[in-house]
Amino acid sequence: MMSGLDGRTADEALAAGVPPREVWEAVCDATGQDDTARWLHREDLRKVRRPRRG
């Protein structure tokens, strides 16, 4: 349960119609994540992946 979601879990908040962005913000706040984690979904993964070896 998270205070930013009126005491609901993330699953409960999503099921109740809370927008996913608000749920993600509450999860990040509750777990002390920095901006890197908060905006990870906006990263271009092709740029951050390591090249394969071999």
Backbone as ProteinMPNN parsed JSONL, in Angstrom:
{"seq_chain_A": "MMSGLDGRTADEALAAGVPPREVWEAVCDATGQDDTARWLHREDLRKVRRPRRG", "coords_chain_A": {"N_chain_A": [[0.844, -1.18, 0.0], [0.445, 2.248, -0.716], [0.94, 5.618, 0.209], [0.518, 7.67, -1.641], [-1.39, 6.64, -3.236], [-3.803, 6.576, -1.986], [-3.647, 4.603, -0.005], [-3.822, 2.236, -1.407], [-2.622, -0.672, -3.199], [-0.39, -0.825, -6.039], [-1.552, -2.447, -8.03], [-4.235, -2.459, -7.186], [-4.851, 0.254, -7.431], [-4.558, 0.67, -10.198], [-6.585, -1.05, -11.118], [-8.735, 0.341, -10.133], [-8.865, 2.433, -11.808], [-6.97, 4.472, -11.732], [-4.715, 6.531, -13.435], [-1.967, 5.046, -15.214], [0.475, 6.513, -15.225], [0.297, 8.09, -12.896], [0.288, 6.077, -10.985], [2.838, 4.973, -11.41], [4.436, 7.175, -10.69], [3.813, 7.313, -7.956], [4.826, 4.85, -7.098], [7.567, 5.236, -7.63], [8.062, 7.39, -5.881], [7.502, 6.168, -3.398], [9.474, 4.251, -3.245], [11.786, 5.63, -3.349], [13.092, 6.251, -5.743], [15.289, 7.663, -8.225], [15.439, 10.241, -10.811], [16.374, 8.867, -13.045], [15.327, 6.24, -12.931], [12.658, 6.93, -12.823], [12.099, 7.955, -15.347], [12.813, 5.926, -17.078], [11.314, 4.486, -18.954], [11.258, 6.132, -21.125], [13.692, 6.049, -22.348], [15.841, 5.412, -25.127], [16.332, 2.304, -25.879], [18.029, 1.115, -27.686], [20.243, 2.668, -27.653], [21.333, 2.326, -25.14], [21.893, -0.321, -24.746], [24.318, -2.902, -24.473], [26.79, -3.91, -26.834], [26.667, -7.138, -28.392], [28.778, -9.879, -27.582], [31.109, -11.856, -29.383]], "CA_chain_A": [[0.0, 0.0, 0.0], [1.217, 3.481, -0.818], [0.176, 6.8, 0.616], [0.148, 8.445, -2.82], [-2.493, 5.966, -3.923], [-4.874, 6.448, -0.989], [-3.509, 3.355, 0.729], [-4.0, 1.067, -2.27], [-1.445, -1.181, -3.891], [-0.359, -0.399, -7.438], [-2.564, -3.228, -8.753], [-5.566, -1.979, -6.804], [-5.037, 1.588, -8.002], [-4.79, 0.506, -11.637], [-7.916, -1.647, -11.282], [-9.722, 1.369, -9.793], [-8.88, 3.448, -12.856], [-5.942, 5.504, -11.581], [-3.85, 6.497, -14.618], [-0.679, 4.387, -14.986], [1.541, 7.471, -14.907], [0.166, 8.447, -11.476], [0.706, 4.909, -10.212], [4.294, 4.894, -11.528], [4.994, 8.255, -9.865], [3.664, 6.919, -6.551], [5.786, 3.766, -6.856], [8.896, 5.856, -7.575], [8.146, 8.155, -4.634], [7.501, 5.261, -2.25], [10.703, 3.457, -3.21], [12.939, 6.525, -3.353], [13.803, 6.193, -7.021], [15.715, 8.942, -8.782], [14.86, 10.549, -12.119], [16.758, 7.851, -14.025], [14.313, 5.182, -12.873], [11.352, 7.534, -13.076], [11.927, 8.193, -16.78], [13.419, 4.822, -17.81], [10.46, 4.084, -20.074], [11.459, 7.043, -22.252], [15.031, 5.853, -22.897], [15.979, 4.65, -26.362], [17.107, 1.157, -25.434], [19.078, 0.8, -28.657], [21.423, 3.45, -27.305], [21.885, 1.94, -23.845], [22.256, -1.743, -24.738], [25.71, -3.222, -24.776], [26.916, -4.778, -28.019], [26.865, -8.559, -28.104], [30.13, -10.404, -27.785], [31.278, -13.126, -30.064]], "C_chain_A": [[0.888, 1.241, 0.0], [0.348, 4.681, -0.497], [-0.279, 7.615, -0.589], [-1.017, 7.855, -3.591], [-3.654, 5.711, -2.969], [-4.848, 5.098, -0.289], [-3.69, 2.098, -0.099], [-2.652, 0.577, -2.783], [-1.491, -0.663, -5.324], [-1.423, -1.138, -8.247], [-3.976, -2.736, -8.453], [-5.851, -0.613, -7.424], [-5.315, 1.504, -9.5], [-6.184, -0.06, -11.903], [-9.019, -0.636, -11.001], [-9.734, 2.515, -10.802], [-7.888, 4.584, -12.69], [-5.021, 5.408, -12.797], [-2.479, 5.878, -14.303], [0.457, 5.342, -14.629], [1.496, 7.871, -13.429], [0.616, 7.3, -10.579], [2.228, 4.801, -10.234], [4.967, 5.967, -10.675], [4.927, 7.889, -8.385], [4.639, 5.802, -6.187], [7.192, 4.337, -6.727], [9.079, 6.642, -6.283], [8.296, 7.227, -3.428], [8.802, 4.479, -2.121], [11.957, 4.31, -3.304], [13.744, 6.504, -4.636], [14.179, 7.584, -7.509], [15.096, 9.139, -10.167], [15.227, 9.527, -13.185], [15.722, 6.737, -14.061], [12.943, 5.721, -13.256], [11.072, 7.677, -14.573], [12.512, 7.087, -17.645], [12.609, 4.438, -19.044], [10.612, 4.994, -21.288], [12.841, 6.914, -22.889], [14.952, 5.084, -24.212], [16.9, 3.479, -26.049], [18.181, 0.747, -26.429], [20.363, 1.531, -28.313], [22.07, 2.989, -26.007], [22.269, 0.468, -23.766], [23.724, -1.91, -25.086], [25.761, -4.094, -26.026], [27.163, -6.228, -27.597], [28.31, -8.955, -28.38], [30.067, -11.666, -28.628], [30.72, -13.207, -31.381]], "O_chain_A": [[1.942, 1.271, 0.636], [-0.82, 4.75, -0.881], [-1.363, 8.196, -0.557], [-1.565, 8.492, -4.491], [-4.397, 4.743, -3.129], [-5.896, 4.514, -0.012], [-3.71, 0.997, 0.452], [-1.671, 1.319, -2.798], [-2.507, -0.127, -5.767], [-2.12, -0.528, -9.059], [-4.807, -2.612, -9.354], [-6.962, -0.357, -7.888], [-6.203, 2.187, -10.01], [-6.881, 0.398, -12.808], [-10.111, -0.735, -11.559], [-10.516, 3.456, -10.67], [-7.95, 5.567, -13.429], [-4.59, 4.311, -13.154], [-1.9, 6.151, -13.252], [1.312, 5.005, -13.809], [2.539, 7.979, -12.784], [1.246, 7.519, -9.544], [2.847, 4.564, -9.196], [5.964, 5.69, -10.009], [5.879, 8.129, -7.642], [5.212, 5.805, -5.098], [7.931, 3.965, -5.815], [10.137, 6.569, -5.657], [9.119, 7.472, -2.546], [9.19, 4.089, -1.02], [13.068, 3.781, -3.336], [14.956, 6.719, -4.613], [13.478, 8.56, -7.24], [14.324, 8.301, -10.635], [14.471, 9.334, -14.137], [15.288, 6.338, -15.142], [12.165, 5.047, -13.931], [9.93, 7.533, -15.008], [12.693, 7.291, -18.846], [13.186, 4.097, -20.077], [10.138, 4.656, -22.373], [13.132, 7.6, -23.869], [14.1, 4.213, -24.384], [18.116, 3.649, -25.963], [19.152, 0.093, -26.049], [21.453, 1.065, -28.644], [23.256, 3.243, -25.795], [22.912, 0.055, -22.801], [24.288, -1.161, -25.884], [24.877, -4.921, -26.248], [27.79, -6.493, -26.572], [28.962, -8.433, -29.285], [29.102, -12.429, -28.582], [30.818, -14.248, -32.03]]}, "name": "protein", "num_of_chains": 1, "seq": "MMSGLDGRTADEALAAGVPPREVWEAVCDATGQDDTARWLHREDLRKVRRPRRG"}
